[in-house]
Amino acid sequence: MKILTRMFAGQSLISWGLQLILIYLAWQVSSQRLPNNLWTISGVAVLLVLIYVSLANDGKQKNRKRGAK
């Protein structure tokens, strides 16, 4: 689990992974392989909240490391 919280280019690997999933879903909707309905929109909304929480956690982690130095 520690490897997923490792920072790469200012973000954790979890944040990168969630953003890649969001890009994949957007690509699938734009190519009409995934329907643009309420379930898709709700799933993307949940994904966006997870991305926001993950990035906020990354910011807190960065501030803790700065304060320790």
mmCIF file of the N, C-alpha and C atoms, coordinates in Angstrom:
data_MODEL
# 
_entry.id   MODEL 
# 
loop_
_atom_site.group_PDB 
_atom_site.id 
_atom_site.type_symbol 
_atom_site.label_atom_id 
_atom_site.label_alt_id 
_atom_site.label_comp_id 
_atom_site.label_asym_id 
_atom_site.label_entity_id 
_atom_site.label_seq_id 
_atom_site.pdbx_PDB_ins_code 
_atom_site.Cartn_x 
_atom_site.Cartn_y 
_atom_site.Cartn_z 
_atom_site.occupancy 
_atom_site.B_iso_or_equiv 
_atom_site.pdbx_formal_charge 
_atom_site.auth_seq_id 
_atom_site.auth_comp_id 
_atom_site.auth_asym_id 
_atom_site.auth_atom_id 
_atom_site.pdbx_PDB_model_num 
ATOM 1   N N  . MET A 1 1  ? 0.825   -1.195 0.000   1.00 0.00 ? 1  MET A N  1 
ATOM 2   C CA . MET A 1 1  ? 0.000   0.000  0.000   1.00 0.00 ? 1  MET A CA 1 
ATOM 3   C C  . MET A 1 1  ? 0.867   1.257  0.000   1.00 0.00 ? 1  MET A C  1 
ATOM 4   N N  . LYS A 1 2  ? 2.034   1.153  0.589   1.00 0.00 ? 2  LYS A N  1 
ATOM 5   C CA . LYS A 1 2  ? 2.913   2.321  0.656   1.00 0.00 ? 2  LYS A CA 1 
ATOM 6   C C  . LYS A 1 2  ? 3.354   2.764  -0.738  1.00 0.00 ? 2  LYS A C  1 
ATOM 7   N N  . ILE A 1 3  ? 3.482   1.825  -1.666  1.00 0.00 ? 3  ILE A N  1 
ATOM 8   C CA . ILE A 1 3  ? 3.906   2.188  -3.019  1.00 0.00 ? 3  ILE A CA 1 
ATOM 9   C C  . ILE A 1 3  ? 2.839   3.035  -3.726  1.00 0.00 ? 3  ILE A C  1 
ATOM 10  N N  . LEU A 1 4  ? 1.559   2.846  -3.392  1.00 0.00 ? 4  LEU A N  1 
ATOM 11  C CA . LEU A 1 4  ? 0.493   3.618  -4.025  1.00 0.00 ? 4  LEU A CA 1 
ATOM 12  C C  . LEU A 1 4  ? 0.472   5.069  -3.558  1.00 0.00 ? 4  LEU A C  1 
ATOM 13  N N  . THR A 1 5  ? 1.023   5.327  -2.364  1.00 0.00 ? 5  THR A N  1 
ATOM 14  C CA . THR A 1 5  ? 1.053   6.702  -1.863  1.00 0.00 ? 5  THR A CA 1 
ATOM 15  C C  . THR A 1 5  ? 2.373   7.395  -2.199  1.00 0.00 ? 5  THR A C  1 
ATOM 16  N N  . ARG A 1 6  ? 3.232   6.725  -2.907  1.00 0.00 ? 6  ARG A N  1 
ATOM 17  C CA . ARG A 1 6  ? 4.510   7.301  -3.308  1.00 0.00 ? 6  ARG A CA 1 
ATOM 18  C C  . ARG A 1 6  ? 4.269   8.429  -4.307  1.00 0.00 ? 6  ARG A C  1 
ATOM 19  N N  . MET A 1 7  ? 4.998   9.514  -4.147  1.00 0.00 ? 7  MET A N  1 
ATOM 20  C CA . MET A 1 7  ? 4.787   10.695 -4.982  1.00 0.00 ? 7  MET A CA 1 
ATOM 21  C C  . MET A 1 7  ? 5.553   10.585 -6.298  1.00 0.00 ? 7  MET A C  1 
ATOM 22  N N  . PHE A 1 8  ? 4.891   10.980 -7.374  1.00 0.00 ? 8  PHE A N  1 
ATOM 23  C CA . PHE A 1 8  ? 5.483   11.031 -8.699  1.00 0.00 ? 8  PHE A CA 1 
ATOM 24  C C  . PHE A 1 8  ? 4.960   12.294 -9.371  1.00 0.00 ? 8  PHE A C  1 
ATOM 25  N N  . ALA A 1 9  ? 5.858   13.206 -9.695  1.00 0.00 ? 9  ALA A N  1 
ATOM 26  C CA . ALA A 1 9  ? 5.500   14.477 -10.336 1.00 0.00 ? 9  ALA A CA 1 
ATOM 27  C C  . ALA A 1 9  ? 4.472   15.249 -9.508  1.00 0.00 ? 9  ALA A C  1 
ATOM 28  N N  . GLY A 1 10 ? 4.621   15.217 -8.192  1.00 0.00 ? 10 GLY A N  1 
ATOM 29  C CA . GLY A 1 10 ? 3.764   16.000 -7.312  1.00 0.00 ? 10 GLY A CA 1 
ATOM 30  C C  . GLY A 1 10 ? 2.464   15.346 -6.917  1.00 0.00 ? 10 GLY A C  1 
ATOM 31  N N  . GLN A 1 11 ? 2.181   14.145 -7.425  1.00 0.00 ? 11 GLN A N  1 
ATOM 32  C CA . GLN A 1 11 ? 0.944   13.448 -7.088  1.00 0.00 ? 11 GLN A CA 1 
ATOM 33  C C  . GLN A 1 11 ? 1.267   12.005 -6.727  1.00 0.00 ? 11 GLN A C  1 
ATOM 34  N N  . SER A 1 12 ? 0.384   11.409 -5.937  1.00 0.00 ? 12 SER A N  1 
ATOM 35  C CA . SER A 1 12 ? 0.570   10.003 -5.605  1.00 0.00 ? 12 SER A CA 1 
ATOM 36  C C  . SER A 1 12 ? 0.146   9.135  -6.789  1.00 0.00 ? 12 SER A C  1 
ATOM 37  N N  . LEU A 1 13 ? 0.597   7.914  -6.768  1.00 0.00 ? 13 LEU A N  1 
ATOM 38  C CA . LEU A 1 13 ? 0.238   6.986  -7.848  1.00 0.00 ? 13 LEU A CA 1 
ATOM 39  C C  . LEU A 1 13 ? -1.265  6.703  -7.863  1.00 0.00 ? 13 LEU A C  1 
ATOM 40  N N  . ILE A 1 14 ? -1.905  6.780  -6.697  1.00 0.00 ? 14 ILE A N  1 
ATOM 41  C CA . ILE A 1 14 ? -3.364  6.602  -6.651  1.00 0.00 ? 14 ILE A CA 1 
ATOM 42  C C  . ILE A 1 14 ? -4.046  7.712  -7.451  1.00 0.00 ? 14 ILE A C  1 
ATOM 43  N N  . SER A 1 15 ? -3.595  8.946  -7.263  1.00 0.00 ? 15 SER A N  1 
ATOM 44  C CA . SER A 1 15 ? -4.184  10.073 -8.001  1.00 0.00 ? 15 SER A CA 1 
ATOM 45  C C  . SER A 1 15 ? -3.995  9.905  -9.503  1.00 0.00 ? 15 SER A C  1 
ATOM 46  N N  . TRP A 1 16 ? -2.793  9.494  -9.902  1.00 0.00 ? 16 TRP A N  1 
ATOM 47  C CA . TRP A 1 16 ? -2.538  9.249  -11.322 1.00 0.00 ? 16 TRP A CA 1 
ATOM 48  C C  . TRP A 1 16 ? -3.462  8.165  -11.874 1.00 0.00 ? 16 TRP A C  1 
ATOM 49  N N  . GLY A 1 17 ? -3.601  7.088  -11.121 1.00 0.00 ? 17 GLY A N  1 
ATOM 50  C CA . GLY A 1 17 ? -4.455  5.989  -11.570 1.00 0.00 ? 17 GLY A CA 1 
ATOM 51  C C  . GLY A 1 17 ? -5.906  6.404  -11.722 1.00 0.00 ? 17 GLY A C  1 
ATOM 52  N N  . LEU A 1 18 ? -6.425  7.147  -10.744 1.00 0.00 ? 18 LEU A N  1 
ATOM 53  C CA . LEU A 1 18 ? -7.809  7.612  -10.826 1.00 0.00 ? 18 LEU A CA 1 
ATOM 54  C C  . LEU A 1 18 ? -8.011  8.545  -12.017 1.00 0.00 ? 18 LEU A C  1 
ATOM 55  N N  . GLN A 1 19 ? -7.044  9.401  -12.291 1.00 0.00 ? 19 GLN A N  1 
ATOM 56  C CA . GLN A 1 19 ? -7.152  10.302 -13.431 1.00 0.00 ? 19 GLN A CA 1 
ATOM 57  C C  . GLN A 1 19 ? -7.100  9.535  -14.756 1.00 0.00 ? 19 GLN A C  1 
ATOM 58  N N  . LEU A 1 20 ? -6.297  8.495  -14.809 1.00 0.00 ? 20 LEU A N  1 
ATOM 59  C CA . LEU A 1 20 ? -6.257  7.674  -16.026 1.00 0.00 ? 20 LEU A CA 1 
ATOM 60  C C  . LEU A 1 20 ? -7.584  6.951  -16.248 1.00 0.00 ? 20 LEU A C  1 
ATOM 61  N N  . ILE A 1 21 ? -8.213  6.491  -15.166 1.00 0.00 ? 21 ILE A N  1 
ATOM 62  C CA . ILE A 1 21 ? -9.536  5.865  -15.279 1.00 0.00 ? 21 ILE A CA 1 
ATOM 63  C C  . ILE A 1 21 ? -10.544 6.875  -15.806 1.00 0.00 ? 21 ILE A C  1 
ATOM 64  N N  . LEU A 1 22 ? -10.475 8.112  -15.315 1.00 0.00 ? 22 LEU A N  1 
ATOM 65  C CA . LEU A 1 22 ? -11.391 9.153  -15.790 1.00 0.00 ? 22 LEU A CA 1 
ATOM 66  C C  . LEU A 1 22 ? -11.190 9.427  -17.280 1.00 0.00 ? 22 LEU A C  1 
ATOM 67  N N  . ILE A 1 23 ? -9.952  9.494  -17.719 1.00 0.00 ? 23 ILE A N  1 
ATOM 68  C CA . ILE A 1 23 ? -9.666  9.710  -19.139 1.00 0.00 ? 23 ILE A CA 1 
ATOM 69  C C  . ILE A 1 23 ? -10.210 8.550  -19.968 1.00 0.00 ? 23 ILE A C  1 
ATOM 70  N N  . TYR A 1 24 ? -10.010 7.317  -19.474 1.00 0.00 ? 24 TYR A N  1 
ATOM 71  C CA . TYR A 1 24 ? -10.510 6.141  -20.188 1.00 0.00 ? 24 TYR A CA 1 
ATOM 72  C C  . TYR A 1 24 ? -12.042 6.183  -20.312 1.00 0.00 ? 24 TYR A C  1 
ATOM 73  N N  . LEU A 1 25 ? -12.724 6.528  -19.224 1.00 0.00 ? 25 LEU A N  1 
ATOM 74  C CA . LEU A 1 25 ? -14.186 6.597  -19.279 1.00 0.00 ? 25 LEU A CA 1 
ATOM 75  C C  . LEU A 1 25 ? -14.652 7.679  -20.247 1.00 0.00 ? 25 LEU A C  1 
ATOM 76  N N  . ALA A 1 26 ? -13.991 8.837  -20.233 1.00 0.00 ? 26 ALA A N  1 
ATOM 77  C CA . ALA A 1 26 ? -14.363 9.909  -21.160 1.00 0.00 ? 26 ALA A CA 1 
ATOM 78  C C  . ALA A 1 26 ? -14.152 9.470  -22.606 1.00 0.00 ? 26 ALA A C  1 
ATOM 79  N N  . TRP A 1 27 ? -13.075 8.744  -22.842 1.00 0.00 ? 27 TRP A N  1 
ATOM 80  C CA . TRP A 1 27 ? -12.801 8.251  -24.194 1.00 0.00 ? 27 TRP A CA 1 
ATOM 81  C C  . TRP A 1 27 ? -13.890 7.260  -24.646 1.00 0.00 ? 27 TRP A C  1 
ATOM 82  N N  . GLN A 1 28 ? -14.284 6.386  -23.729 1.00 0.00 ? 28 GLN A N  1 
ATOM 83  C CA . GLN A 1 28 ? -15.305 5.402  -24.064 1.00 0.00 ? 28 GLN A CA 1 
ATOM 84  C C  . GLN A 1 28 ? -16.653 6.065  -24.355 1.00 0.00 ? 28 GLN A C  1 
ATOM 85  N N  . VAL A 1 29 ? -16.993 7.098  -23.597 1.00 0.00 ? 29 VAL A N  1 
ATOM 86  C CA . VAL A 1 29 ? -18.253 7.810  -23.839 1.00 0.00 ? 29 VAL A CA 1 
ATOM 87  C C  . VAL A 1 29 ? -18.185 8.567  -25.161 1.00 0.00 ? 29 VAL A C  1 
ATOM 88  N N  . SER A 1 30 ? -17.047 9.195  -25.450 1.00 0.00 ? 30 SER A N  1 
ATOM 89  C CA . SER A 1 30 ? -16.949 9.972  -26.691 1.00 0.00 ? 30 SER A CA 1 
ATOM 90  C C  . SER A 1 30 ? -16.968 9.080  -27.928 1.00 0.00 ? 30 SER A C  1 
ATOM 91  N N  . SER A 1 31 ? -16.468 7.851  -27.797 1.00 0.00 ? 31 SER A N  1 
ATOM 92  C CA . SER A 1 31 ? -16.508 6.931  -28.941 1.00 0.00 ? 31 SER A CA 1 
ATOM 93  C C  . SER A 1 31 ? -17.792 6.106  -28.953 1.00 0.00 ? 31 SER A C  1 
ATOM 94  N N  . GLN A 1 32 ? -18.713 6.419  -28.060 1.00 0.00 ? 32 GLN A N  1 
ATOM 95  C CA . GLN A 1 32 ? -20.035 5.800  -27.950 1.00 0.00 ? 32 GLN A CA 1 
ATOM 96  C C  . GLN A 1 32 ? -19.982 4.306  -27.652 1.00 0.00 ? 32 GLN A C  1 
ATOM 97  N N  . ARG A 1 33 ? -18.931 3.856  -26.977 1.00 0.00 ? 33 ARG A N  1 
ATOM 98  C CA . ARG A 1 33 ? -18.859 2.473  -26.509 1.00 0.00 ? 33 ARG A CA 1 
ATOM 99  C C  . ARG A 1 33 ? -19.482 2.334  -25.138 1.00 0.00 ? 33 ARG A C  1 
ATOM 100 N N  . LEU A 1 34 ? -19.616 3.449  -24.449 1.00 0.00 ? 34 LEU A N  1 
ATOM 101 C CA . LEU A 1 34 ? -20.225 3.490  -23.125 1.00 0.00 ? 34 LEU A CA 1 
ATOM 102 C C  . LEU A 1 34 ? -21.370 4.497  -23.203 1.00 0.00 ? 34 LEU A C  1 
ATOM 103 N N  . PRO A 1 35 ? -22.565 4.117  -22.736 1.00 0.00 ? 35 PRO A N  1 
ATOM 104 C CA . PRO A 1 35 ? -23.696 5.044  -22.865 1.00 0.00 ? 35 PRO A CA 1 
ATOM 105 C C  . PRO A 1 35 ? -23.534 6.264  -21.967 1.00 0.00 ? 35 PRO A C  1 
ATOM 106 N N  . ASN A 1 36 ? -24.016 7.367  -22.456 1.00 0.00 ? 36 ASN A N  1 
ATOM 107 C CA . ASN A 1 36 ? -23.995 8.611  -21.691 1.00 0.00 ? 36 ASN A CA 1 
ATOM 108 C C  . ASN A 1 36 ? -25.335 8.716  -20.963 1.00 0.00 ? 36 ASN A C  1 
ATOM 109 N N  . ASN A 1 37 ? -25.440 8.025  -19.840 1.00 0.00 ? 37 ASN A N  1 
ATOM 110 C CA . ASN A 1 37 ? -26.685 8.021  -19.085 1.00 0.00 ? 37 ASN A CA 1 
ATOM 111 C C  . ASN A 1 37 ? -26.418 8.381  -17.627 1.00 0.00 ? 37 ASN A C  1 
ATOM 112 N N  . LEU A 1 38 ? -27.433 8.270  -16.803 1.00 0.00 ? 38 LEU A N  1 
ATOM 113 C CA . LEU A 1 38 ? -27.327 8.663  -15.402 1.00 0.00 ? 38 LEU A CA 1 
ATOM 114 C C  . LEU A 1 38 ? -26.314 7.814  -14.644 1.00 0.00 ? 38 LEU A C  1 
ATOM 115 N N  . TRP A 1 39 ? -26.214 6.529  -14.947 1.00 0.00 ? 39 TRP A N  1 
ATOM 116 C CA . TRP A 1 39 ? -25.256 5.651  -14.260 1.00 0.00 ? 39 TRP A CA 1 
ATOM 117 C C  . TRP A 1 39 ? -23.816 6.063  -14.561 1.00 0.00 ? 39 TRP A C  1 
ATOM 118 N N  . THR A 1 40 ? -23.552 6.381  -15.809 1.00 0.00 ? 40 THR A N  1 
ATOM 119 C CA . THR A 1 40 ? -22.208 6.808  -16.195 1.00 0.00 ? 40 THR A CA 1 
ATOM 120 C C  . THR A 1 40 ? -21.853 8.140  -15.536 1.00 0.00 ? 40 THR A C  1 
ATOM 121 N N  . ILE A 1 41 ? -22.794 9.063  -15.565 1.00 0.00 ? 41 ILE A N  1 
ATOM 122 C CA . ILE A 1 41 ? -22.555 10.375 -14.973 1.00 0.00 ? 41 ILE A CA 1 
ATOM 123 C C  . ILE A 1 41 ? -22.357 10.247 -13.462 1.00 0.00 ? 41 ILE A C  1 
ATOM 124 N N  . SER A 1 42 ? -23.145 9.399  -12.813 1.00 0.00 ? 42 SER A N  1 
ATOM 125 C CA . SER A 1 42 ? -22.996 9.187  -11.369 1.00 0.00 ? 42 SER A CA 1 
ATOM 126 C C  . SER A 1 42 ? -21.646 8.549  -11.045 1.00 0.00 ? 42 SER A C  1 
ATOM 127 N N  . GLY A 1 43 ? -21.251 7.579  -11.848 1.00 0.00 ? 43 GLY A N  1 
ATOM 128 C CA . GLY A 1 43 ? -19.955 6.938  -11.639 1.00 0.00 ? 43 GLY A CA 1 
ATOM 129 C C  . GLY A 1 43 ? -18.805 7.912  -11.799 1.00 0.00 ? 43 GLY A C  1 
ATOM 130 N N  . VAL A 1 44 ? -18.898 8.778  -12.787 1.00 0.00 ? 44 VAL A N  1 
ATOM 131 C CA . VAL A 1 44 ? -17.857 9.781  -13.009 1.00 0.00 ? 44 VAL A CA 1 
ATOM 132 C C  . VAL A 1 44 ? -17.862 10.804 -11.871 1.00 0.00 ? 44 VAL A C  1 
ATOM 133 N N  . ALA A 1 45 ? -19.031 11.137 -11.348 1.00 0.00 ? 45 ALA A N  1 
ATOM 134 C CA . ALA A 1 45 ? -19.097 12.069 -10.218 1.00 0.00 ? 45 ALA A CA 1 
ATOM 135 C C  . ALA A 1 45 ? -18.401 11.483 -8.991  1.00 0.00 ? 45 ALA A C  1 
ATOM 136 N N  . VAL A 1 46 ? -18.632 10.204 -8.729  1.00 0.00 ? 46 VAL A N  1 
ATOM 137 C CA . VAL A 1 46 ? -17.957 9.536  -7.613  1.00 0.00 ? 46 VAL A CA 1 
ATOM 138 C C  . VAL A 1 46 ? -16.451 9.517  -7.859  1.00 0.00 ? 46 VAL A C  1 
ATOM 139 N N  . LEU A 1 47 ? -16.054 9.232  -9.079  1.00 0.00 ? 47 LEU A N  1 
ATOM 140 C CA . LEU A 1 47 ? -14.635 9.215  -9.431  1.00 0.00 ? 47 LEU A CA 1 
ATOM 141 C C  . LEU A 1 47 ? -13.997 10.587 -9.235  1.00 0.00 ? 47 LEU A C  1 
ATOM 142 N N  . LEU A 1 48 ? -14.701 11.647 -9.598  1.00 0.00 ? 48 LEU A N  1 
ATOM 143 C CA . LEU A 1 48 ? -14.180 12.999 -9.403  1.00 0.00 ? 48 LEU A CA 1 
ATOM 144 C C  . LEU A 1 48 ? -14.009 13.328 -7.921  1.00 0.00 ? 48 LEU A C  1 
ATOM 145 N N  . VAL A 1 49 ? -14.946 12.889 -7.093  1.00 0.00 ? 49 VAL A N  1 
ATOM 146 C CA . VAL A 1 49 ? -14.814 13.112 -5.651  1.00 0.00 ? 49 VAL A CA 1 
ATOM 147 C C  . VAL A 1 49 ? -13.600 12.358 -5.116  1.00 0.00 ? 49 VAL A C  1 
ATOM 148 N N  . LEU A 1 50 ? -13.395 11.124 -5.575  1.00 0.00 ? 50 LEU A N  1 
ATOM 149 C CA . LEU A 1 50 ? -12.228 10.349 -5.147  1.00 0.00 ? 50 LEU A CA 1 
ATOM 150 C C  . LEU A 1 50 ? -10.923 11.025 -5.581  1.00 0.00 ? 50 LEU A C  1 
ATOM 151 N N  . ILE A 1 51 ? -10.911 11.572 -6.788  1.00 0.00 ? 51 ILE A N  1 
ATOM 152 C CA . ILE A 1 51 ? -9.722  12.280 -7.265  1.00 0.00 ? 51 ILE A CA 1 
ATOM 153 C C  . ILE A 1 51 ? -9.471  13.507 -6.393  1.00 0.00 ? 51 ILE A C  1 
ATOM 154 N N  . TYR A 1 52 ? -10.516 14.252 -6.076  1.00 0.00 ? 52 TYR A N  1 
ATOM 155 C CA . TYR A 1 52 ? -10.368 15.436 -5.237  1.00 0.00 ? 52 TYR A CA 1 
ATOM 156 C C  . TYR A 1 52 ? -9.819  15.066 -3.858  1.00 0.00 ? 52 TYR A C  1 
ATOM 157 N N  . VAL A 1 53 ? -10.359 14.023 -3.247  1.00 0.00 ? 53 VAL A N  1 
ATOM 158 C CA . VAL A 1 53 ? -9.898  13.581 -1.924  1.00 0.00 ? 53 VAL A CA 1 
ATOM 159 C C  . VAL A 1 53 ? -8.446  13.134 -2.000  1.00 0.00 ? 53 VAL A C  1 
ATOM 160 N N  . SER A 1 54 ? -8.093  12.416 -3.043  1.00 0.00 ? 54 SER A N  1 
ATOM 161 C CA . SER A 1 54 ? -6.733  11.933 -3.196  1.00 0.00 ? 54 SER A CA 1 
ATOM 162 C C  . SER A 1 54 ? -5.751  13.092 -3.367  1.00 0.00 ? 54 SER A C  1 
ATOM 163 N N  . LEU A 1 55 ? -6.106  14.091 -4.171  1.00 0.00 ? 55 LEU A N  1 
ATOM 164 C CA . LEU A 1 55 ? -5.233  15.250 -4.363  1.00 0.00 ? 55 LEU A CA 1 
ATOM 165 C C  . LEU A 1 55 ? -5.129  16.083 -3.088  1.00 0.00 ? 55 LEU A C  1 
ATOM 166 N N  . ALA A 1 56 ? -6.221  16.187 -2.340  1.00 0.00 ? 56 ALA A N  1 
ATOM 167 C CA . ALA A 1 56 ? -6.171  16.908 -1.070  1.00 0.00 ? 56 ALA A CA 1 
ATOM 168 C C  . ALA A 1 56 ? -5.258  16.193 -0.087  1.00 0.00 ? 56 ALA A C  1 
ATOM 169 N N  . ASN A 1 57 ? -5.325  14.874 -0.080  1.00 0.00 ? 57 ASN A N  1 
ATOM 170 C CA . ASN A 1 57 ? -4.446  14.088 0.780   1.00 0.00 ? 57 ASN A CA 1 
ATOM 171 C C  . ASN A 1 57 ? -2.987  14.255 0.354   1.00 0.00 ? 57 ASN A C  1 
ATOM 172 N N  . ASP A 1 58 ? -2.737  14.322 -0.939  1.00 0.00 ? 58 ASP A N  1 
ATOM 173 C CA . ASP A 1 58 ? -1.377  14.553 -1.438  1.00 0.00 ? 58 ASP A CA 1 
ATOM 174 C C  . ASP A 1 58 ? -0.846  15.905 -0.950  1.00 0.00 ? 58 ASP A C  1 
ATOM 175 N N  . GLY A 1 59 ? -1.697  16.930 -0.978  1.00 0.00 ? 59 GLY A N  1 
ATOM 176 C CA . GLY A 1 59 ? -1.290  18.257 -0.512  1.00 0.00 ? 59 GLY A CA 1 
ATOM 177 C C  . GLY A 1 59 ? -0.952  18.257 0.973   1.00 0.00 ? 59 GLY A C  1 
ATOM 178 N N  . LYS A 1 60 ? -1.757  17.563 1.762   1.00 0.00 ? 60 LYS A N  1 
ATOM 179 C CA . LYS A 1 60 ? -1.481  17.461 3.199   1.00 0.00 ? 60 LYS A CA 1 
ATOM 180 C C  . LYS A 1 60 ? -0.167  16.727 3.437   1.00 0.00 ? 60 LYS A C  1 
ATOM 181 N N  . GLN A 1 61 ? 0.048   15.674 2.673   1.00 0.00 ? 61 GLN A N  1 
ATOM 182 C CA . GLN A 1 61 ? 1.274   14.892 2.822   1.00 0.00 ? 61 GLN A CA 1 
ATOM 183 C C  . GLN A 1 61 ? 2.496   15.747 2.464   1.00 0.00 ? 61 GLN A C  1 
ATOM 184 N N  . LYS A 1 62 ? 2.372   16.562 1.424   1.00 0.00 ? 62 LYS A N  1 
ATOM 185 C CA . LYS A 1 62 ? 3.468   17.446 1.031   1.00 0.00 ? 62 LYS A CA 1 
ATOM 186 C C  . LYS A 1 62 ? 3.763   18.472 2.127   1.00 0.00 ? 62 LYS A C  1 
ATOM 187 N N  . ASN A 1 63 ? 2.708   19.037 2.714   1.00 0.00 ? 63 ASN A N  1 
ATOM 188 C CA . ASN A 1 63 ? 2.886   20.040 3.765   1.00 0.00 ? 63 ASN A CA 1 
ATOM 189 C C  . ASN A 1 63 ? 3.518   19.426 5.007   1.00 0.00 ? 63 ASN A C  1 
ATOM 190 N N  . ARG A 1 64 ? 3.169   18.181 5.339   1.00 0.00 ? 64 ARG A N  1 
ATOM 191 C CA . ARG A 1 64 ? 3.777   17.510 6.476   1.00 0.00 ? 64 ARG A CA 1 
ATOM 192 C C  . ARG A 1 64 ? 5.261   17.296 6.248   1.00 0.00 ? 64 ARG A C  1 
ATOM 193 N N  . LYS A 1 65 ? 5.636   16.927 5.027   1.00 0.00 ? 65 LYS A N  1 
ATOM 194 C CA . LYS A 1 65 ? 7.050   16.705 4.721   1.00 0.00 ? 65 LYS A CA 1 
ATOM 195 C C  . LYS A 1 65 ? 7.831   18.018 4.757   1.00 0.00 ? 65 LYS A C  1 
ATOM 196 N N  . ARG A 1 66 ? 7.212   19.107 4.292   1.00 0.00 ? 66 ARG A N  1 
ATOM 197 C CA . ARG A 1 66 ? 7.864   20.410 4.324   1.00 0.00 ? 66 ARG A CA 1 
ATOM 198 C C  . ARG A 1 66 ? 8.091   20.866 5.752   1.00 0.00 ? 66 ARG A C  1 
ATOM 199 N N  . GLY A 1 67 ? 7.114   20.641 6.617   1.00 0.00 ? 67 GLY A N  1 
ATOM 200 C CA . GLY A 1 67 ? 7.231   21.049 8.006   1.00 0.00 ? 67 GLY A CA 1 
ATOM 201 C C  . GLY A 1 67 ? 8.264   20.249 8.760   1.00 0.00 ? 67 GLY A C  1 
ATOM 202 N N  . ALA A 1 68 ? 8.515   19.020 8.334   1.00 0.00 ? 68 ALA A N  1 
ATOM 203 C CA . ALA A 1 68 ? 9.477   18.160 9.018   1.00 0.00 ? 68 ALA A CA 1 
ATOM 204 C C  . ALA A 1 68 ? 10.915  18.537 8.670   1.00 0.00 ? 68 ALA A C  1 
ATOM 205 N N  . LYS A 1 69 ? 11.120  19.192 7.546   1.00 0.00 ? 69 LYS A N  1 
ATOM 206 C CA . LYS A 1 69 ? 12.494  19.522 7.129   1.00 0.00 ? 69 LYS A CA 1 
ATOM 207 C C  . LYS A 1 69 ? 13.014  20.735 7.811   1.00 0.00 ? 69 LYS A C  1 
# 
